[in-house]
Amino acid sequence: MSNTVFEMNGTTLTVKPVGELNSMTTPDFEEELRTHLSGVSNLIVDFENVDYISSAGIRLFLGLNQTLKNRGAEMKLIHVSDPIMSIFDLIGFQDVVTVE
């Protein structure tokens, strides 16, 4: 996840991870992401370059979504590939997290 791009525009943070969000990469990605969340009211995670997400990545976004909601902020995932969207559909992820 070292290729992740973080773009701040006002209080909106757009994050563009690259590669896989799995049990090996998710902890470092989460640590880096959390250093950028101060003052963020809108988080957009661009999945255009994400090839795979495991349960570790899904747990990260579920927890992050709840944390942001608790402080009045919002999160949405964009450009999600069909294979990843299939996983999200299967587990009802979109009932909890905004996916566009």
C-alpha positions in Angstrom: 0.0 0.0 0.0 3.0 2.3 -0.1 1.7 3.6 -3.5 -1.4 5.0 -1.8 -2.3 8.6 -2.8 -3.9 10.9 -0.3 -5.5 14.1 -1.7 -7.0 16.7 0.7 -9.5 19.2 -0.7 -10.9 21.3 2.1 -12.4 18.8 4.5 -12.7 16.0 1.9 -10.0 13.4 1.8 -9.7 11.2 -1.3 -7.6 8.0 -0.8 -6.4 6.0 -3.7 -5.0 2.6 -2.6 -3.2 0.4 -5.0 -3.1 -3.4 -5.1 -4.5 -5.7 -2.5 -6.2 -5.0 0.8 -5.4 -8.2 2.7 -4.2 -9.3 6.1 -0.7 -8.3 5.2 -1.3 -4.9 3.7 -4.3 -3.7 5.6 -2.6 -2.8 9.0 0.0 -0.5 7.3 -2.7 1.0 5.1 -4.9 1.7 8.2 -2.1 3.2 10.1 -1.2 5.5 7.2 -4.8 6.4 6.6 -5.6 7.3 10.2 -2.7 9.8 10.2 -4.6 11.8 7.5 -8.1 11.8 9.1 -7.8 14.8 11.3 -10.4 17.4 10.3 -11.9 15.2 7.6 -15.7 15.4 7.2 -15.8 13.4 3.9 -13.7 10.4 3.1 -13.7 9.1 -0.5 -11.9 5.8 -1.1 -11.2 5.3 -4.8 -11.0 1.6 -5.5 -9.9 2.0 -9.2 -6.5 0.4 -8.5 -7.6 -2.1 -5.9 -7.3 -5.7 -7.2 -8.5 -7.6 -4.2 -10.0 -7.1 -0.7 -10.0 -9.7 2.1 -12.0 -9.8 5.3 -9.3 -7.7 6.9 -9.9 -4.9 4.4 -13.7 -5.2 4.8 -13.4 -5.0 8.6 -11.2 -1.9 8.3 -13.9 -0.1 6.2 -16.7 -1.2 8.4 -15.0 0.1 11.5 -13.8 3.2 9.8 -17.3 3.9 8.6 -18.7 3.7 12.1 -15.9 5.9 13.5 -16.5 8.6 11.0 -20.3 8.4 11.5 -19.9 8.8 15.2 -18.1 12.1 14.6 -20.5 13.3 12.0 -18.4 12.5 9.0 -19.1 10.4 5.9 -17.3 7.8 3.9 -18.0 6.4 0.4 -16.2 4.0 -1.8 -16.0 4.7 -5.6 -14.8 2.9 -8.7 -15.3 -0.5 -7.2 -14.5 -3.3 -9.7 -17.2 -5.9 -10.5 -15.4 -8.8 -8.7 -15.1 -6.7 -5.5 -18.7 -5.4 -5.9 -19.8 -9.1 -6.1 -18.2 -9.7 -2.7 -19.9 -6.6 -1.3 -23.3 -7.7 -2.6 -22.9 -11.1 -1.2 -22.2 -9.9 2.3 -24.6 -6.9 2.3 -21.7 -4.4 2.7 -23.7 -1.7 0.8 -26.4 -1.8 3.5 -23.8 -0.3 5.9 -21.2 1.5 3.7 -22.0 3.9 0.8 -20.6 2.4 -2.5 -21.0 4.3 -5.8 
